């Protein structure tokens, strides 16, 4: 991705949001890494690596005898990713500044993985095609994307949570170039020249898990300036400074089971 394609900026608050998101989505991401066939000794590209969370999961999977190359357009994100991987002792994780336009000379790779990157692309099929060019025949191409065109659920209802999450989704629908790409994985893979992918469609149901509630509150606060520009702020949400406490209290008191919008992973083997 070029910097102009990333709608949410590169502030410290955004980097915090990305790390909270990674923690909440770690289980689903590990499932993609495992089920798509990432193995020890592989050389893997993490496209749009951000602050390095997926690259570090991949580094664990490929082990010290493998290599992970994380690529991102934002220098500050790459610098933070390098520091975090170093602190984690993951010397097999390398990072560089670049976009999908720069991947072919870096290959060949045994696999390429991208999380939450296609939603930012006006032509996601073209990104899949470009990164696939750096993957060897028989290698793996996999992506993981949120389905912003789908629905979330909660029982019983918590009006504050509905107002917050609908605001967040509406912000994404207005800001992202391909918010529905998770529902078009099969056609995107086929149009890029890959075989029909395996697709998993999953949600998480965290209830009042403080980590998840923190993620939601930070997400709302991070996106609030953008929502103000978009004219979609819901006044019923109130002060973002105490939003976490109010959400946690309401979800706990109501014993609500909140089920997220779907997160969709897809992968295929390159012919």
N, C-alpha and C positions, 0 to 999 in steps of 0.2 A: 504494500500500500504506500502511496505517496502521503506525505503529511497532510495534504489538503483533503484526502479522502477520509481521514479519521475525524469524526464529527465532535468528539468529546474533549479534545484538547490534551495537553500533556502536563497538567499541573500535579503538584505533590498529592493533592486530594484525589485526583484521578488515578494516580499510581496506587494510593491506598485502596481505592475502590476495586481496582484490578486484582490486588492481592486478596482482598476479602472474597471477591467472586471466585478466584481460583480455589480458595479453601472450600467454599461451598460446593463447587463443581468437581472437586478432586476425584470423588468416587466414580462419577460418570466418565470422567476423562481417563482414569486408570482402566476402566472397562474397555474403552476404545483402544487404548494402547495394547492391552492384552489380547482382545478379540481380533484385531486387525493383523496381528502377527509380528509385532515388534519383538526382536530377540537379541540376546547378547551378541556383541560383535558387529552389529549393524551400523551403518552410517546413515543418519537420519537428519532431514531438514525440518526445522520448525519455522514455518513461514508466518510472518507477523507475530514474532515471539513476545512482543511487549516487554514486561519486566521479568520474564524468564520462567514463569511457573510451569508451563507445559514442557519447555526444554529440560527442566530439571527432572520432571517425571520420566521423560524419554531417556535422560542420562542414566537414571536408575535402571531402566529396562535394558539398555544396551550394555551396561556395565563398563568397567574400566578399559576393556578391550575394544569397545565401540567408540563412536563419535557422534555428537549432536552439534549441528550448526544452527544457531538461532539467528534469524534475519528480521530486522525491523527498520522502518524508515526514520524513527525518532532516536537521535543520538542519546538523549538523557535516559530513555528507556533501556537502550542497549548497555549503557554504563552501569545502570542499576542491576540489570540482569547479570552482567559479568561479576559484579561485587557479590551478589547473592549466591551465585553458583560457586564462587571461590570460597565463601564462608561455609558453604555446605560440603566442601571437599569434592566437588564434582568437576574434576579437571578435564573430563571428557566432553564437557559442554563448552562450546566456543560461540562467540557472538560477533556479529558484524552489522554495520549499517547498510541497508539496501532494501530493495523491493522485489516483487516477483519478476520484474523486468531484468533482474540481475542474476537469476538462479542458474541458468543453463551452464555458464562457465564454471560454476562451483561443483557441478556433478561429476560423475554419476553418484546418486544416492540409492540406498536400498529402500528408502521410504521417505515420504513427505507427509507431514501432519500440519493442519492449521485449525486453530480454535477461535471462533468469533471473528473471522476475517472476511468471509464471503459476504456477510450482511453489509459491509462497507463498500462493496464493489458494484459499480453500475452494470458491469458485464461479468458476473461470477464465473460463467463458463470459460471466459478467456483467462482468468486467473488459474483455473483448474488446468487448462491446456498448457499454460506457460510453465507451471511448476512440474507438471507431468513430464515435460521435456527433459528435466534434470534427473528423472528416475529411470533406473535400468529396466530392461525388459524382465518381467517377473517380479518387479518391485511393487510397493504398496503406495496408494494415494488415499489419504483419509482426511476428512473434515468433520468438525463439530460445531453446530450453529444453533442458536436459540430460534424458536418458532414464534416470532412476535405477531404473526397473523392468527395464532391459535388462542386458546382460552386458559385461564387459571380458575381454580375453584377453592371455596372454603366453606366449612360447615362446623359450627354455626357462623353466620355472617359477623364480621367486624367492620362496621362502616369506615372507620379510619384506615384500616388495611386496604379496603377496596379503593378508597379515594387515592391513597398513596400509589398503589400498584397500577391502577388505571392511568394515573398521571405519568408514571414511568414508561408504561407501554406506549401511550400516545406520543410521548417525547421521542421514543425510538422510531415509531412509525413515521413521524415527521422528519426525523434527522437522517435515517439510514437510507441507503440507495437500494438495498435489496432485502427488506425486512422479512420477506416470505421465502427466502432461498431454501430454508430447511424443508419446505414442502415441495421443492422442485429438484431435490438432489438427483433423482433418477434421470430426468431429462438433461440436467446440467452435465452429469458424468457422461452420458451417451453422446451429447453434442460436442463434448471435448475430445471424443475419440477413445474414451475408456469403456470397459464393459459396464453392464448394469451393476450398481453397487449393492452391497449388503447395507441395510438401513435399520438403525435402532431408534425408536421414538420413545423417550422416557421423560418422566417428571420427578421432582423431589417433593417430599411432603414433610417439611421440618417442624411443623407445629410452632411452638414458641422457643425453638432453639435460639439462644442469644446470639450465636455467631451469624445465623441467617438473618435475624432481625436487625443486627448491626449493619449487615450488608445492604439491606433494604433502606435503612435510614441514611446511610452514607450515600447510596445511589441517588436518593431523592435530593439530598443536600447538594451533591455534586452537579446534578442536572438542573437544579433550580434556576440558575441564570439563563440557561438555554430555554427552559420552559417559559420563563418570563418573556423572552424574545419571541417565542412561538405563540404566546398568548393563551397558554393552556394550563395556567396555574389554577388549582382547585383551592379556593379560600378555606374550605372546610378542614384542610390538612393542618393549618395553623403554623406555629413556630417550629422551624426545623431544628432548632437548638435542643429541644427536649423531645423530639419525635421518637427517638429510640426508646426512651422510658415509657412514653404513652403507648407505643405499639406493643412493647413487651408486656406491659400491664394488661392491656385489653386482650391480647391473644391468650395470656395465661389465665385471666379471669374467666374467659368464655370457653377455655379448653378447646380452642379451634384447631382443626386440622386444615392447614393451608396447603394446597397442592399447586405447585408452580406451573407456569406455562411449560410446554414441552421443550426439551433439549434433544437435538437430533444429531446422531453421528452416522456417517456413511463412509464406506471404504471399498476399494476395488483393487484388483491386481492388474498391472499394466501388461497388455499383450505385446 
